[in-house]
């Protein structure tokens, strides 16, 4: 079976139909695969090189100059630094993205452990676990203590990414009435701990209890 049928050379000589970065990348990948099938080095293949040069022209014509692009990259990095990773994941979602989903589980576990510290839970009185779910969902990361249950997920049906409710021990998975919070509140564990203490009627130490304003 012949793989090197010459199509990549014809496309390289007339790339008029390749007018987007995505189309150019697809053509380059197809040409490189054709080279591998034919047993030829693709990095020095004239068709691959011509297609890569065409990609450069398309990218140059459709975007700002190099200085402008560097400035945009710098601004994007600054914005990412200002946006906590959990917030970013909650905004973009993690469905059908295994790496993003793993990162969400890791970051949510860390955030829930910080919440447990803010609630001054003693070791052994709570657990943090993950219910991964299928690839189309974020799964749930759960903090389950003797008196309450907290669940973090993305793209659920509630009024926020965080569900919390009072429960009667760690074998109680139904609990009482659901309360909801946004992911940003989890990033302020002391404030969320105070809110939970108030709404769930938890007996916490004085420094954690919400202050009542007369």
C-alpha positions in Angstrom: 0.0 0.0 0.0 1.4 3.4 -1.0 1.0 6.2 1.6 3.0 8.9 -0.1 0.5 9.7 -2.8 1.7 13.3 -3.4 -1.3 15.1 -2.0 0.8 17.1 0.5 2.9 18.4 -2.3 -0.1 19.6 -4.3 -1.6 21.2 -1.2 1.7 22.9 -0.3 2.0 24.4 -3.9 -1.6 25.7 -3.7 -2.6 26.3 -0.1 -5.4 28.8 -1.0 -8.0 26.8 0.9 -6.0 26.9 4.1 -7.1 30.3 5.4 -7.2 29.6 9.2 -4.7 28.5 11.8 -6.8 25.4 12.5 -6.9 24.4 8.8 -3.1 24.9 8.4 -2.3 22.9 11.5 -4.5 20.0 10.3 -2.7 20.1 6.9 0.7 20.1 8.5 -0.3 17.2 10.8 -1.7 15.2 7.9 1.5 15.9 5.8 3.7 14.8 8.7 1.7 11.6 9.1 2.1 10.9 5.4 5.8 11.3 5.7 6.0 8.9 8.6 3.9 6.4 6.6 6.3 6.7 3.7 9.3 6.4 6.0 10.6 9.9 5.2 11.7 12.6 7.7 8.9 15.2 7.9 11.0 18.0 9.4 13.0 18.4 6.1 10.1 17.5 3.8 9.5 20.4 1.4 5.8 20.1 1.5 5.7 20.2 5.3 8.1 23.2 5.4 6.0 25.1 2.8 2.8 24.4 4.7 4.5 25.6 8.0 5.6 28.8 6.2 2.0 29.3 5.0 0.8 28.8 8.6 3.2 31.6 9.6 1.8 34.0 7.0 -1.8 33.2 8.1 -0.9 33.8 11.8 0.9 37.0 11.0 -1.9 38.4 8.9 -4.6 37.6 11.4 -2.9 38.7 14.6 -0.9 41.7 16.0 2.9 41.9 15.6 5.3 40.1 17.9 5.5 42.9 20.4 1.7 43.1 20.7 1.4 39.3 21.1 4.0 39.3 23.9 2.1 42.1 25.6 -1.2 40.1 25.3 0.5 37.0 26.7 1.9 39.0 29.6 -1.6 40.4 30.4 -3.1 36.9 30.2 -0.5 35.5 32.7 -1.3 38.4 35.0 -5.0 37.7 34.8 -4.4 34.0 35.5 -2.3 34.9 38.6 -5.1 37.1 39.9 -7.7 34.3 39.4 -7.5 31.3 41.8 -7.3 28.0 39.9 -10.6 26.7 41.5 -12.4 29.8 40.2 -11.0 29.3 36.7 -12.0 25.6 36.7 -15.5 26.4 37.9 -15.9 29.0 35.1 -14.5 26.9 32.3 -15.8 23.5 33.5 -13.9 20.2 33.5 -16.3 17.9 31.6 -14.5 15.5 29.2 -11.1 17.0 30.3 -9.4 14.4 32.5 -6.4 16.7 33.4 -8.7 19.6 34.4 -10.9 17.2 36.4 -7.9 15.8 38.3 -6.7 19.3 39.1 -10.2 20.3 40.3 -10.3 17.3 42.7 -6.8 18.2 44.0 -7.6 21.9 44.5 -11.0 21.2 46.0 -9.5 18.7 48.5 -6.9 21.3 49.6 -9.6 24.0 49.9 -11.9 21.7 52.0 -8.9 20.8 54.3 -8.4 24.5 54.8 -12.1 24.8 55.6 -11.8 22.0 58.2 -8.9 23.9 59.8 -11.0 27.1 59.9 -13.8 25.1 61.5 -11.2 23.8 64.0 -12.1 20.2 63.4 -9.9 17.7 65.3 -8.1 15.0 63.3 -10.3 11.9 63.0 -13.6 13.8 63.3 -14.0 14.3 59.6 -12.9 12.9 56.2 -12.3 14.4 52.8 -13.2 12.1 49.9 -13.8 12.2 46.2 -16.7 10.7 44.2 -15.2 10.9 40.7 -18.2 10.2 38.5 -18.1 9.8 34.8 -16.2 11.8 32.2 -19.1 14.2 31.5 -19.3 15.5 35.1 -16.9 17.1 37.5 -17.6 14.6 40.3 -17.9 15.7 43.9 -15.3 16.4 46.5 -16.7 16.0 50.0 -15.9 17.1 53.5 -18.0 14.9 55.9 -17.8 15.6 59.6 -19.9 14.4 62.5 -22.3 17.4 62.4 -22.2 18.5 58.8 -21.5 17.6 55.1 -19.9 19.9 52.5 -19.9 19.0 48.8 -18.0 20.8 46.0 -18.9 20.2 42.3 -19.0 22.1 39.1 -22.0 22.4 36.8 -24.6 21.0 39.3 -28.2 21.9 39.6 -28.1 23.9 42.8 -27.6 27.6 43.4 -23.8 27.3 43.7 -20.9 25.0 43.4 -20.9 24.3 47.1 -23.6 22.4 49.0 -23.6 22.2 52.8 -26.0 20.8 55.3 -26.3 19.6 58.8 -26.1 15.8 59.3 -26.2 13.3 62.1 -22.8 11.5 61.8 -20.7 10.3 58.9 -23.2 7.6 58.0 -25.9 10.2 57.3 -25.8 11.0 53.6 -29.2 12.7 53.4 -28.9 15.2 56.1 -31.1 18.2 56.7 -31.9 21.2 54.4 -29.4 22.1 51.7 -27.6 25.4 51.8 -25.6 26.7 48.9 -22.4 28.8 48.4 -20.3 29.9 45.5 -16.8 28.7 44.8 -15.4 32.1 45.8 -16.6 31.6 49.3 -14.6 28.4 49.7 -11.5 30.5 49.0 -12.2 32.5 52.2 -12.5 29.5 54.6 -12.8 31.6 57.8 -15.7 33.5 56.3 -17.4 30.4 55.1 -16.8 28.7 58.4 -18.6 31.6 60.1 -21.5 31.4 57.7 -21.8 27.7 58.2 -21.7 28.1 62.0 -24.6 30.6 61.8 -26.8 28.7 59.3 -26.2 25.2 60.5 -26.2 26.2 64.3 -22.8 24.7 64.9 -21.1 25.0 68.2 -17.7 26.5 67.4 -15.0 28.2 69.3 -15.4 31.9 69.9 -12.8 33.1 67.4 -14.7 31.2 64.6 -18.2 32.1 65.6 -19.9 34.9 63.5 -20.0 38.3 65.1 -23.4 39.7 65.7 -23.9 43.3 64.9 -26.4 45.2 67.1 
